[in-house]
Amino acid sequence: MDKFRLLKIHHDSPPSVNDASKPPVNDSTRPHSAPPADERAPKVLNINDNGVVHERIFLAHGKAGSQDGNLVVQHHVNSFPSQRFPITKGHFKALIHLEPGPNNIRLFVEGPQGAQWPNSSIVIHYVPLLQNPPLHLVLLLGKDSKGTFDSPKYKRDREGNDLELAKKKLRMAGYMMSAFTDEQMYRNGFGHRTFRLYEEWGPDTLSNRDRSARTTAVVHVLRTDKTVAEIRDPNRAQQNRNATDKGALFGIALDTIRNAGGVFNNGHEVMVAALFLDAHWDTNQKLIQGHAALGGGAGHIKLAIFGSQAIHSWPSCLEEVVPSLMDDTRTDTSEVANDSNQSGTSWECLNIGMGAFMHEIGHLLGCPHQESGVMLRDYITWNRSFTTRDGHYCARTNGPGKELTLAQDECNWHRLDVLRFRYHPAFRLPQEYPAPLDPTKPNVYPVEGGAFARSATGIYLVEVRVDDGVRTWLEYHDNPQTELFLIEQELRDRLPDKYRSPDKKIKLELLACGQQQTTVEDFGALTRGAMVQLSSGGHAFKSNKLGSANGDEQMVVFPHRGSQPVPIVRIRVHSGSAVDGVEFFFEDGSNHLFGKRGGSPHDINFRPGEQLLGFYCRTGAWVDGVSVITSLQRTNVFGRPQGGKGHDLVPPQGFRISGLYGNIAQWAMSIGILYTS
């Protein structure tokens, strides 16, 4: 759970909206490109000519000489109004609107005193990835809401503060977040990819000088079953230290979205970023009501929520992006909030509001908190991703803003975030294989000297955590591994010196394709405590245990004749809505029961020579279902086939199953395998 507040503004004269400027007319409608012949001609540096992107608004970085000036972007066949962006000491950043297909973009420079410099062009291909799951943008209102949001007087007088304006601002914010994420993926070596917004054909608002219909982001407006007063209940305000129901707004949002049906209930996982429009700065209590900054999910809905307290500072169209990010009007806390005392001007308010909302979307996409970047609080410099300088005054530092902001000064997604995005279905490129329909979580199999980590879908990241933080990691993004061998000392050798002590516990997070993740709480303890002495005189190893540790511990060891295992002739799974037990019958007439006899019995008879290879298990808080895997068959899942998460319990190559262990209560609460070489 994250805490964020509101921001406010004063009555200083804000910069005017960029609504002028027409460059020379592009007399060619045929896509083409020409390399700049003069160093003063603008050159885009973060995409090649004829490059391909997958978002409607592309964030371009480039150079044009070494002077200050303005970059004017003329869009393909004049299909969208031209836009102007500042050039600072030869550097520019520009948000470029794209139509599906090839876009011949003309770039013009206005030098000092309006001097025209050489121009250039670049062809960018926009290919929407409609096969990827979209992010839905939602405004949540109280059932009696008037549909207005907090805004200072100077903003209300200029633009209003009604529901339609809120929709425009949220739409523009969504495209900015998508463009920012694409640039971050590109910088990390994963090409141009990002999440897409849910779009439909309709009136477009990304320019205030054009009202054409286009395929544009939908902003869903959903009314909750709560009144405005109920939404603003101080006991539901996340930033109220004495609140008794801080998580209520997440539940309200979840119920509203679930009950809306339609695109939110189509049988697939859905991603939603929602703003409570009725969030309100209470000047008496000095509290933002109707606001919570939370991200996560429940069931098929992945959800990020936030309040509307900062959207007065957000742009509603491309023409307003630069003016909004340069607006150093002081925050007036008699009108709006100053979030965490880091929103003392309008542009800083925008940073905190939009950046913190992006943080919650990060949680929605599976990101935990990090040591830097969006998933910490580095979005205090969110503006620098879109402009080449800060606003003239920064209240946070009580001094002038930075005069030149380059890539190294910007906010970013942490490397561990972009690695997660690389294998998220919302970021998949057409040439990449989709995730399997029923992916399994990684499992860990200790052996002498270390442990095997195995995943049928491929492990792409191993995070090594010490003292509640990721101190190093292993990444396999180019070639996810189905099997890794991990050695504790080698992992310690990778750690910074202060975390290498043998007394410090190593926690592992194993991430595999298909959004699968397994946690090993104490890798050293797992490997050191994995060996089990057998009555036959040999020893076995224990896999990691799936499920919960509730209930009594139980272990079943298969019988041996001397050094050879007695063949299995039948396995009987006892199950109802969960797995009660697994019973083994052997050639010597003995039988061994793991768990209890309950529910209904399901027999799997073995043929001569048939070998037990492992189990496919569905586990969560208990063992929901089990499928038996042999050398000749793979059975249906007995129990609840859709419960919990899927795991393969199959020992490493060269080992065979020699028993089961786990926890038993009313039914099987956890399960693991014993295996020998």
Buried (B, 14 or more C-beta within 10 A) or exposed (E): EBBBBBBBBBEBEBBEBBBEBEBEEBEEEEBEBEEBEEEBBBBBEBBEBEBBBBBBBBBBBBBBBEBBBBBBBBBBBEBBBBBBBBBBBBBBBBBBBBBEEBBBBBBBBBBEEEEEBBBBBBBBBBBBBEEBBBBBBBBBBBEEBEBBBBBBEBBBEEBEBBBEBBBBBBBBBBBBBBBBBBBBBBBBEBBBBBBBBBBEEEEBBBBBBBEEEBBBBBBBBBBBEBBBEBBBBBEBBBBBEEBEEBEBBBEBBBBBBBEBEEBBBEEEBBBBBBBBBBBBBBEEEEBBBBBBBBBBBEEEBBBBBBBBBBBBBBBBBBBBBBBBBBBBBBBBBEBBBBBBEBBBBBBBBBBBBBBBBBBBBBBBBBBBBBEEBBBBBBBBBBBBBBBBBBBBBBBBEEEEBBEEBBBEBBBBBBBBBBBBBBBBBBBBBEEEEEBEEEBBBBBBBBBEEBBBBBBBBBBBBBBBBBEEEBBBBBBBBEEBBEBBBBEBEEBBEEBEEEBBEEEBEBBBBBBBBBBBBBBBEEBBEBBEEBEBEBEBEEBBBBBBBBBBEEBEEBBBBBBBEEEEBBBBBBBBBBBEEBBBBBBBBBBEEEEBBBBBEBBEBBEBEBEEEBBBBBBBBBBBEBBBBBBBBBEEEEBEBBBBEEBBBBBBBBBBEEBBBBBBBBBBBEBBBBBBBBBBB
